[in-house]
Each structure stands twice: as structure tokens, then as C-alpha cells.
Amino acid sequence: MTPFLVFAGMASVALVPAQPSDYEAAVAARRAGQPAEAAERLERWLAAHPDDVDARLQYGLALIDLGRPRDAERALRQVLAAAPGYEDARLGLARIDRDRPPRWRFDLDGGASQLSGRQPDWRELAGQLRYQDGESAYGLRVEASRRFGRSDVYAEVAAERSLAPGFAVSLIAGATPDADFRPVWQLGAGARWRVRATPAPTLLTLDTRVAHYRSGTVALAKPGIEQYVAGGRLWGTAQLIVLRGDGRTQIGALGRIDAEVSDGLRLFAGAANAPDLSEGVPLRDRSLFGGVEASLGDRRFLRFSIARHDLPAGADRTDFSVGGGIRF
């Protein structure tokens, strides 16, 4: 080969740009706002270079941008385990802590019911504590009720678990010590399925209960659907209500509309013509209800509701409820 051909070959090689590695391409993709591509390239790179702390840092940052804080935290802590002084990893963890939603929620609601005729008014007080950790949530609810000159305190525990993206199941168990009109015991199960993962999703829901009262045992099933529109700021709920008790089955329905009229302000209203329970005895209830919930900052909120119940037997009732909550 002549010197000229050797020189020409070397020149042609020099003119071909070097291809960036998966690591370099991933860093560029993340900085360009393409975290999915960055994460995919970094996974390939780390499979071949598991000790590359710089790549693992970039992987953690890409996972933050993808909305996967738990996986991102795991990657960043692996970085710090290998390089305790890596400040960028600490900054990434601080970002996760800052953006992490509150895990605890406490609600307190008080209510009064005015009954027609000469029946004494009812009084209700309910408190609920809920803890959410990733795909699982747990709750404790206590309700103190004063009706007909008697008092009951009902307590319930609940657990919810996400089994797949958009699909979760729940279980509840409750009891009333020395019950008069609340359930002696109650068991329930439910499910929630997000059919469409869009800004205006469709959700299918199911709530089932079996409860034992001093007057007998009843079973309740409430399949429903929630449809969001207007970018998720307006949604409607429809439920079929099936109640089995007192040797017969009753069927009814409920409809409700929620509207987020501004940031932190939600209005709701609805109507139902469905079976209900009075001291464990099934009866027909035609009701209208509505209310408002307002946020006081990011983690506090207040709400108020009113409902009118027209019953074919017994006293009609108007319910008033006011409450609030805090996330922490």
C-alpha cells in the first residue's frame, strides 16, 4: 500500500465522528428533558458498568423526573453508599423529600340532624387518621353518635393496596361495643380500577359490606363509575345500590357531580333514591345533598355539607356537617 493510500485511510477514519456512549447520550437526553430515554440508556450502561457512581447518579435524577421517587431514592442511596461525599446525590434526595406528598392525613367532622315531628335531634362526631406509604394505605375511623337518647361509638380499620397501575383493592372491619343502633360488627371489601390513564380518566369502583345489627344481618353492594372531564376539574359519579336485608332485596341509585371551580375550591351536589338503614332496618331514602370544600394552603382544608332525606316511613331528616383536615 502506498503512503498516499495509508494517509487517505487515516484521514477518512478521522473524519467519522465518534459515537457517544450510552452514558453520554443519556446525560444529554436527561438535560434535554427526555428522562425516559435517559433511564433506558443508563440501565443498559449500568448493567455493564455497575460500579459507575456517576451513571447511577444520573439514573436516580432521571427517575425523579419520571415520577418514580422510591426507585430514585434507592439509586441515590446506592451512590452515597459508594461515595459518601457525593453532594449531587444528597441534593437529589433533598429534592425527593421536598416533593414527597404528605403520608398522614387527619380528618375531624361534626354533624347535627334535625328530624321532623317531635323526634330529638341527632348528633355525630367522626375522626379519621390515614397513612399512605407508596402503594399501600391504612386508616382508622371512630364515629360517636347520639340518637334516640342513646349513644354508640363505632370504630373501623381499613387497608388499601395497589396491585397494578390504576388498580387497587381495599378491606375494612368495624365494630360497635355494646351496640344499640350502629352495627355490632361490619366487614367489607372494595376495588377501584382506572380504565383510562388520561387527564380525564374513567374509574370503575365497587364497595361491598356485610353488617350485623341487633335487628339482623344485612348485605350491601355499590358498583359505580366516575368520569372526569375538563382536564380532571369536573367529574360525575353514578352508583347502583343493592341492599339485602329483612328477607328482601332493594335496589336504588345515586348520582353526584363535583366541580373544582378554582384552585383549592370544590363544589359538589347530588341526589339518591336508594335503600338505606335505620337501626339496621332497611327503608327507602330519597335525598338531595350538596357542599363545598376549600383548601387553606397546601395541607389544610375545610368543608361543609347539607343533605335532605325524605323517608316514606318514620321522620324526615335534614343533616348538617362541618369539618376539616390536615395532611402532614
C-alpha positions in Angstrom: 0.0 0.0 0.0 1.4 3.4 -1.0 2.0 6.1 1.7 -0.7 8.1 -0.1 -3.4 5.4 0.4 -2.3 4.9 4.1 -2.7 8.7 4.7 -6.0 8.8 2.9 -7.4 5.9 5.0 -6.3 7.5 8.2 -7.9 10.8 7.2 -11.2 9.1 6.4 -11.3 7.5 9.8 -10.5 10.8 11.4 -13.5 12.4 9.6 -16.0 9.9 11.0 -17.3 11.3 14.3 -17.0 9.1 17.3 -20.4 7.8 18.5 -21.3 8.8 22.1 -21.6 6.1 24.7 -24.9 5.2 26.3 -23.8 7.2 29.3 -23.0 10.4 27.4 -26.2 10.1 25.3 -28.2 9.5 28.5 -26.9 12.6 30.2 -27.7 14.7 27.1 -31.2 13.2 26.9 -31.9 14.0 30.6 -30.7 17.5 30.2 -32.9 17.9 27.1 -36.0 16.8 29.1 -36.2 13.2 27.9 -35.9 11.3 31.2 -37.4 8.0 29.7 -34.7 7.7 27.1 -32.1 8.7 29.7 -33.2 6.0 32.1 -33.3 3.3 29.4 -29.8 4.1 28.2 -28.5 4.3 31.8 -30.0 0.9 32.6 -28.0 -0.6 29.8 -24.9 1.2 30.8 -25.2 0.2 34.5 -25.7 -3.5 33.5 -22.2 -3.4 32.0 -20.7 -0.9 34.5 -22.4 -1.5 37.9 -19.7 0.5 39.8 -20.1 3.7 37.8 -21.4 6.1 40.5 -21.7 9.0 38.1 -24.0 6.9 35.9 -26.0 5.8 38.9 -26.4 9.4 40.0 -27.8 10.3 36.5 -30.1 7.3 36.7 -31.5 8.5 40.0 -32.1 12.0 38.7 -33.8 10.6 35.6 -36.1 8.5 37.8 -37.1 11.6 39.8 -38.1 13.3 36.5 -40.1 10.2 35.6 -42.1 10.4 38.9 -40.6 7.3 40.5 -39.3 8.7 43.8 -38.9 5.4 45.6 -36.7 3.9 42.8 -34.8 7.2 42.6 -34.2 7.3 46.3 -32.8 3.7 46.1 -30.4 4.6 43.3 -29.2 7.8 45.1 -28.6 6.0 48.4 -26.5 3.4 46.4 -24.4 6.3 45.2 -23.9 7.6 48.7 -23.0 4.1 49.9 -20.2 4.0 47.4 -19.2 7.7 47.5 -20.4 9.3 50.9 -19.2 12.7 49.9 -21.2 12.9 46.6 -23.1 16.2 47.1 -25.2 15.9 44.0 -26.7 12.7 45.4 -27.6 14.5 48.6 -29.2 17.3 46.7 -31.3 14.7 44.7 -32.5 13.1 48.0 -33.4 16.6 49.3 -35.5 17.2 46.2 -37.3 13.9 46.7 -38.1 14.8 50.3 -39.3 18.3 49.3 -41.6 16.9 46.6 -42.8 13.9 48.5 -46.6 14.1 49.2 -47.7 14.0 52.9 -48.1 10.5 54.2 -50.5 11.3 57.0 -54.0 12.7 56.9 -56.3 13.5 59.8 -60.0 14.5 59.4 -62.5 15.6 62.0 -66.2 16.2 61.2 -69.1 17.1 63.4 -72.8 16.9 62.4 -76.3 17.5 63.5 -79.6 16.2 62.1 -82.9 17.8 62.5 -85.8 15.4 62.5 -89.4 16.2 61.7 -92.1 15.7 64.3 -91.1 15.6 67.9 -88.1 13.4 67.5 -84.9 14.7 69.3 -82.1 15.8 67.0 -79.2 13.5 66.3 -75.5 14.4 66.9 -72.5 12.9 65.2 -68.7 13.3 65.7 -66.2 11.4 63.5 -62.4 11.4 63.4 -60.2 9.6 60.9 -56.5 9.0 60.6 -55.0 7.7 57.4 -51.4 6.8 56.5 -50.2 6.3 52.9 -46.9 4.7 52.0 -46.4 4.2 48.3 -48.8 1.6 47.1 -50.4 0.9 50.5 -52.7 2.9 52.7 -54.1 2.2 56.2 -56.8 4.0 58.1 -58.6 4.2 61.5 -62.0 5.8 61.8 -64.0 6.4 65.0 -67.6 7.7 64.9 -69.6 8.7 68.0 -73.3 9.0 67.5 -76.2 10.2 69.7 -79.7 9.2 68.5 -83.0 8.5 70.2 -81.5 9.4 73.6 -78.8 6.6 73.2 -75.1 6.7 72.3 -73.0 4.4 70.2 -69.3 4.5 69.3 -68.3 2.7 66.1 -64.6 2.0 65.2 -63.3 0.8 61.9 -59.9 -0.1 60.4 -59.2 -0.1 56.7 -56.4 -1.2 54.4 -55.9 -0.4 50.7 -53.3 -1.9 48.3 -52.4 -1.1 44.7 -51.9 -4.4 42.9 -51.2 -2.9 39.4 -51.0 0.6 37.8 -54.5 2.0 38.2 -55.9 -1.0 40.1 -56.3 -1.1 43.9 -58.3 -3.2 46.4 -59.4 -2.5 49.9 -60.6 -4.2 53.1 -62.5 -2.9 56.1 -63.5 -4.3 59.5 -65.5 -2.4 62.2 -67.4 -3.0 65.4 -69.5 -1.1 68.0 -69.1 -2.2 71.6 -72.5 -2.7 73.3 -74.2 -1.5 70.1 -77.7 0.0 70.2 -78.3 1.2 66.6 -74.9 1.0 64.9 -73.6 -2.3 63.6 -72.4 -4.8 66.1 -69.8 -5.8 63.5 -69.2 -5.0 59.9 -66.8 -6.4 57.2 -66.2 -5.0 53.7 -64.2 -5.2 50.6 -63.8 -2.9 47.6 -61.9 -2.3 44.4 -61.0 0.7 42.2 -59.9 0.4 38.6 -58.7 3.3 36.4 -59.7 2.3 33.0 -58.2 5.2 31.1 -55.0 6.8 32.4 -55.5 10.3 30.8 -56.1 13.8 32.2 -59.8 12.9 32.0 -59.8 9.3 33.3 -62.6 6.8 33.8 -62.8 4.9 37.1 -64.8 1.8 37.9 -65.5 1.2 41.6 -67.0 -1.4 43.9 -67.9 -1.3 47.6 -69.4 -4.3 49.4 -70.4 -4.6 53.0 -71.9 -7.2 55.4 -73.1 -5.9 58.7 -74.8 -7.4 61.7 -77.1 -5.2 63.8 -79.2 -6.1 66.8 -82.1 -6.4 64.4 -80.4 -8.7 61.9 -77.7 -9.0 59.2 -77.7 -7.0 56.0 -75.5 -7.1 52.9 -74.8 -4.0 50.7 -73.1 -3.7 47.2 -72.4 -0.4 45.4 -70.9 -0.8 41.9 -70.1 2.6 40.4 -68.4 4.7 37.7 -66.5 8.0 37.9 -66.0 10.0 34.7 -63.6 13.0 34.6 -63.8 15.8 32.0 -62.4 19.3 31.5 -58.9 18.1 32.3 -60.0 16.5 35.5 -61.6 19.6 37.0 -65.2 18.3 36.6 -66.4 14.8 37.3 -69.6 12.8 37.7 -70.3 9.7 39.8 -73.0 7.2 39.3 -73.7 4.3 41.7 -76.1 1.4 41.8 -77.0 0.5 45.3 -78.2 -3.0 46.2 -79.3 -3.8 49.8 -80.3 -7.3 51.0 -81.9 -7.4 54.4 -85.1 -8.2 56.3 -85.7 -11.1 53.8 -85.9 -8.8 50.7 -83.7 -7.1 48.2 -83.9 -3.4 47.4 -82.2 -1.6 44.6 -81.6 2.1 44.0 -79.1 4.6 42.6 -77.1 7.7 43.4 -75.7 10.4 41.2 -73.2 13.1 42.1 -71.3 15.9 40.3 -68.0 17.5 41.6 -66.5 20.7 40.2 -63.2 22.3 41.0 -64.3 25.8 40.3 -60.9 27.3 41.2 -57.6 26.1 42.8 -58.4 24.9 46.2 -62.2 25.3 45.9 -64.5 22.3 45.1 -68.3 22.2 45.0 -70.4 19.1 44.9 -74.1 18.2 44.7 -76.1 15.0 44.1 -79.3 13.0 44.6 -80.2 9.5 45.6 -83.2 7.3 45.5 -81.9 4.2 47.2 -82.3 1.8 50.2 -80.8 2.9 53.5 -80.7 1.5 57.1 -82.3 2.8 60.3 -81.0 0.9 63.3 -80.3 -2.0 60.9 -83.8 -2.0 59.3 -83.9 -1.4 55.5 -86.0 1.5 54.3 -86.3 3.8 51.2 -84.5 7.1 51.3 -84.9 9.9 48.8 -82.2 12.5 49.3 -80.7 15.7 47.9 -77.2 16.8 49.1 -74.5 19.3 48.4 -71.5 21.0 49.9 -68.2 22.8 49.5 -64.5 22.0 50.3 -61.9 24.7 50.5 -58.1 24.4 50.9 -56.3 26.6 53.3 -52.8 26.3 51.8 -51.3 23.0 50.6 -52.1 20.8 53.6 -55.2 22.1 55.4 -58.8 22.2 54.2 -62.4 22.9 55.5 -65.7 21.5 54.3 -69.4 21.9 54.8 -72.3 19.9 53.6 -76.1 19.7 53.9 -78.5 16.9 53.0 -82.2 16.4 53.0 -83.7 12.9 53.5 -87.4 12.2 52.7 -88.4 8.8 54.1 -91.8 7.1 53.4 -91.8 5.8 56.9 -90.5 7.5 60.0 -89.3 11.1 60.4 -87.8 13.1 57.6 -84.3 14.4 58.3 -82.0 17.4 57.4 -78.3 16.8 58.0 -75.7 19.5 58.6 -72.0 18.7 58.7 -68.9 20.8 59.1 -65.3 19.5 59.3 -61.7 19.9 58.2 -58.5 18.1 57.8 -54.8 18.3 57.7 -52.0 16.5 55.8 -48.6 16.0 57.3 
